[in-house]
């Protein structure tokens, strides 16, 4: 009798624990608001060559929601070029479903929460690094750019769980501040006695000496290289686990890696080199009057900097005026992408606890006019 009682208690504990780690039954659906996986349908067929919207790189974070494990897929907005508007995403078991998710070929039920529209939605985590060309040719833009970054960061801090940092670059990585609060970045950009391009020269903050030492490995000689600044931040800044990493590159020059493939725009073209969680790159280029389509762009020496945005699902503007006059960060596509961010949630199941996984996101509007599919490889959901 005693043995039978012990077996029953053990079985009860096992069932209780399992109910907190998988999505079987209705209890978890009621607790999380995410439809049970039994309601998930296979992704519709979309030819990748016919994609007409860009799916950005995303971040994944495993967390507890009302006692149950869920995965939060943090993604910036998707712009519909056909309508000129940012898409409203609708997940599983909604009449207007337009986003599907499969992991290792298995459909998953998802709930899409807009951080801009749903007060109850948890603020999306975003770690934003500004990559700022501070060479002499940027002197017209520098002061206006610093003012815009300051105002923009303050506004976005109210909508997103935001950390901010910046990297200044010329031929070398010559300044910056690690990720921190809006106040940290503002104080750095507005240091007394620092004007123009010097606003992002020299390192500040608690890690200044460490970052300055590390920067010596990212020199491209006399050549401005936003990709070198990107890799410097990726490898040395303190990003938060699960945060969506966002880079905004401001320059009026080609990306000039001086023959170093590690700092080429193509260094982020493949997921073998630049993983989904490493972030999305947005570009602001104010040199189109000098470098147009007739210019002889050259791989590894003079590259189109906005290609880094194409490769990672980011946005770009390539005709910003040389003095940045009339351009505000609020009007740039990156702002729309951030303010239209989504938390796409799905249930965490034991099969996600180990190994690497393939994640496929499909976008298809009910009228089938808007479509896209993108596959992410080597994704880990380990806590």
SEVEXVO-445265 format. One record per residue (C-alpha): residue in one letter; x negated, z, y. Coordinates in steps of 0.1 Angstrom, whole numbers, padded with zeros to 4 digits, always signed. Layout:
BEGIN
AXZY ...
//
This chain:
BEGIN
X+0000+0000+0000 X-0028+0009+0024 X-0047-0023+0016 X-0015-0043+0022 X-0010-0026+0056 X-0046-0033+0066 X-0042-0070+0057 X-0010-0073+0077 X-0027-0056+0108 X-0057-0079+0105 X-0035-0110+0102 X-0015-0099+0133 X-0047-0094+0153 X-0060-0128+0142 X-0027-0145+0153 X-0027-0127+0186 X-0063-0138+0194 X-0056-0174+0184 X-0026-0176+0207 X-0049-0169+0236 X-0073-0196+0228 X-0052-0225+0218 X-0020-0241+0230 X+0003-0237+0200 X+0038-0225+0206 X+0059-0222+0238 X+0044-0189+0251 X+0013-0206+0266 X+0034-0233+0281 X+0055-0208+0299 X+0025-0188+0310 X+0004-0217+0323 X+0030-0242+0333 X+0010-0268+0314 X+0031-0288+0289 X+0023-0282+0252 X-0001-0307+0237 X+0027-0320+0214 X+0042-0336+0245 X+0011-0356+0253 X+0013-0394+0248 X-0015-0418+0242 X-0030-0433+0273 X-0016-0467+0282 X-0038-0497+0277 X-0057-0507+0309 X-0084-0534+0310 X-0113-0518+0328 X-0120-0552+0345 X-0086-0550+0361 X-0091-0516+0377 X-0081-0516+0413 X-0087-0480+0423 X-0118-0459+0419 X-0118-0427+0397 X-0144-0403+0411 X-0168-0381+0392 X-0151-0348+0384 X-0161-0312+0377 X-0149-0291+0348 X-0144-0253+0348 X-0130-0232+0319 X-0110-0202+0333 X-0082-0178+0324 X-0047-0184+0336 X-0022-0156+0329 X-0043-0145+0300 X-0048-0180+0284 X-0078-0202+0286 X-0074-0235+0305 X-0098-0261+0317 X-0095-0271+0354 X-0106-0306+0360 X-0115-0307+0397 X-0112-0342+0412 X-0112-0356+0447 X-0084-0379+0458 X-0078-0415+0446 X-0072-0440+0474 X-0046-0467+0468 X-0058-0498+0486 X-0025-0516+0480 X-0006-0491+0501 X-0033-0476+0522 X-0024-0441+0510 X-0039-0415+0488 X-0022-0413+0454 X+0001-0384+0444 X-0008-0377+0408 X+0019-0368+0382 X+0009-0354+0348 X+0025-0351+0314 X+0063-0348+0309 X+0071-0359+0344 X+0092-0389+0351 X+0065-0404+0373 X+0035-0398+0351 X+0005-0419+0364 X-0025-0401+0350 X-0034-0396+0314 X-0063-0377+0297 X-0079-0382+0263 X-0107-0361+0249 X-0126-0376+0219 X-0097-0401+0216 X-0070-0373+0214 X-0043-0372+0241 X-0041-0340+0261 X-0012-0327+0281 X-0021-0322+0317 X-0006-0307+0349 X-0017-0321+0382 X-0018-0297+0412 X-0024-0310+0447 X-0046-0286+0466 X-0032-0300+0498 X+0005-0297+0490 X+0010-0268+0467 X+0003-0234+0483 X+0003-0218+0448 X-0025-0241+0437 X-0059-0225+0435 X-0083-0239+0461 X-0105-0265+0446 X-0142-0255+0445 X-0163-0280+0464 X-0200-0277+0470 X-0208-0302+0498 X-0243-0313+0508 X-0249-0335+0538 X-0279-0359+0534 X-0290-0367+0569 X-0315-0393+0579 X-0334-0377+0608 X-0358-0406+0615 X-0363-0418+0650 X-0337-0446+0646 X-0310-0420+0642 X-0315-0404+0676 X-0283-0420+0690 X-0262-0404+0662 X-0279-0371+0657 X-0262-0348+0683 X-0227-0363+0678 X-0231-0361+0640 X-0241-0324+0641 X-0211-0316+0663 X-0188-0335+0639 X-0203-0318+0608 X-0197-0284+0624 X-0161-0290+0633 X-0153-0308+0600 X-0168-0280+0579 X-0147-0254+0597 X-0115-0272+0591 X-0122-0280+0555 X-0131-0244+0548 X-0095-0235+0552 X-0083-0260+0526 X-0110-0258+0500 X-0132-0231+0484 X-0162-0246+0502 X-0199-0242+0502 X-0221-0263+0525 X-0257-0273+0527 X-0278-0301+0541 X-0310-0320+0536 X-0329-0337+0564 X-0351-0367+0554 X-0374-0392+0570 X-0402-0405+0548 X-0404-0370+0535 X-0378-0343+0528 X-0385-0325+0560 X-0357-0299+0564 X-0325-0284+0552 X-0306-0253+0541 X-0293-0243+0507 X-0256-0241+0500 X-0238-0213+0518 X-0210-0205+0542 X-0198-0226+0571 X-0214-0201+0594 X-0248-0206+0577 X-0247-0243+0582 X-0234-0241+0617 X-0262-0217+0627 X-0288-0240+0612 X-0275-0272+0630 X-0272-0253+0663 X-0306-0235+0664 X-0318-0228+0699 X-0343-0254+0710 X-0334-0280+0683 X-0317-0311+0695 X-0313-0347+0683 X-0329-0356+0650 X-0348-0322+0651 X-0315-0304+0642 X-0322-0310+0605 X-0360-0307+0606 X-0376-0276+0590 X-0361-0254+0563 X-0341-0222+0570 X-0323-0196+0549 X-0335-0171+0523 X-0350-0199+0501 X-0367-0218+0529 X-0403-0213+0517 X-0393-0222+0481 X-0375-0254+0492 X-0403-0265+0515 X-0428-0262+0487 X-0405-0282+0463 X-0399-0309+0489 X-0435-0322+0486 X-0426-0339+0453 X-0400-0361+0469 X-0420-0381+0494 X-0416-0419+0497 X-0443-0423+0523 X-0430-0436+0556 X-0398-0449+0541 X-0363-0433+0546 X-0347-0426+0512 X-0313-0410+0508 X-0316-0410+0470 X-0348-0389+0472 X-0328-0364+0493 X-0300-0365+0468 X-0322-0357+0438 X-0340-0330+0458 X-0306-0312+0464 X-0295-0318+0428 X-0326-0303+0413 X-0331-0274+0438 X-0299-0263+0455 X-0277-0235+0441 X-0245-0252+0430 X-0217-0231+0416 X-0206-0236+0380 X-0175-0257+0379 X-0176-0267+0415 X-0170-0304+0424 X-0204-0315+0438 X-0199-0338+0469 X-0227-0355+0488 X-0223-0373+0521 X-0252-0395+0531 X-0257-0405+0567 X-0282-0432+0575 X-0288-0464+0595 X-0315-0477+0571 X-0316-0492+0536 X-0325-0469+0508 X-0362-0472+0505 X-0377-0457+0474 X-0411-0475+0479 X-0412-0487+0444 X-0402-0454+0428 X-0373-0459+0403 X-0365-0422+0403 X-0353-0425+0439 X-0336-0459+0436 X-0298-0462+0441 X-0297-0473+0404 X-0308-0438+0394 X-0272-0428+0396 X-0257-0460+0380 X-0258-0448+0344 X-0243-0416+0330 X-0274-0413+0309 X-0292-0405+0341 X-0265-0391+0364 X-0239-0370+0346 X-0203-0367+0356 X-0207-0331+0368 X-0237-0339+0390 X-0213-0351+0417 X-0199-0379+0438 X-0218-0395+0466 X-0200-0407+0498 X-0219-0429+0524 X-0218-0434+0561 X-0239-0464+0572 X-0244-0472+0609 X-0270-0500+0605 X-0247-0530+0597 X-0257-0548+0629 X-0292-0551+0615 X-0286-0552+0577 X-0256-0574+0569 X-0249-0595+0538 X-0274-0621+0549 X-0302-0596+0548 X-0327-0599+0519 X-0320-0566+0501 X-0347-0558+0475 X-0344-0535+0445 X-0367-0505+0447 X-0377-0512+0483 X-0347-0520+0505 X-0315-0512+0488 X-0278-0510+0499 X-0274-0472+0502 X-0236-0473+0497 X-0241-0485+0461 X-0246-0448+0452 X-0210-0444+0462 X-0199-0473+0441 X-0216-0459+0410 X-0201-0424+0413 X-0166-0432+0425 X-0172-0422+0461 X-0161-0437+0494 X-0181-0453+0521 X-0180-0468+0556 X-0207-0494+0563 X-0199-0504+0599 X-0202-0471+0618 X-0214-0477+0654 X-0251-0469+0661 X-0243-0440+0684 X-0214-0427+0661 X-0191-0431+0692 X-0154-0430+0682 X-0162-0420+0647 X-0150-0385+0635 X-0156-0371+0601 X-0118-0365+0599 X-0113-0402+0600 X-0139-0410+0573 X-0127-0417+0537 X-0146-0387+0523 X-0123-0364+0543 X-0092-0380+0528 X-0108-0377+0494 X-0113-0340+0498 X-0080-0331+0515 X-0062-0350+0487 X-0081-0332+0459 X-0064-0323+0427 X-0068-0296+0401 X-0058-0313+0368 X-0054-0286+0342 X-0052-0287+0304 X-0053-0261+0276 X-0086-0250+0262 X-0087-0253+0224 X-0114-0241+0200 X-0127-0277+0193 X-0140-0278+0229 X-0162-0247+0225 X-0192-0266+0211 X-0209-0299+0214 X-0206-0328+0238 X-0173-0347+0243 X-0160-0380+0256 X-0134-0377+0283 X-0113-0407+0293 X-0091-0408+0324 X-0064-0435+0328 X-0045-0442+0360 X-0014-0464+0358 X+0015-0464+0383 X+0050-0466+0369 X+0053-0502+0383 X+0019-0510+0368 X+0005-0522+0401 X-0022-0495+0404 X-0045-0491+0374 X-0079-0478+0365 X-0097-0463+0335 X-0130-0445+0334 X-0149-0428+0306 X-0172-0398+0310 X-0197-0390+0282 X-0216-0359+0271 X-0192-0335+0288 X-0195-0298+0278 X-0167-0273+0281 X-0188-0243+0270 X-0181-0213+0292 
//
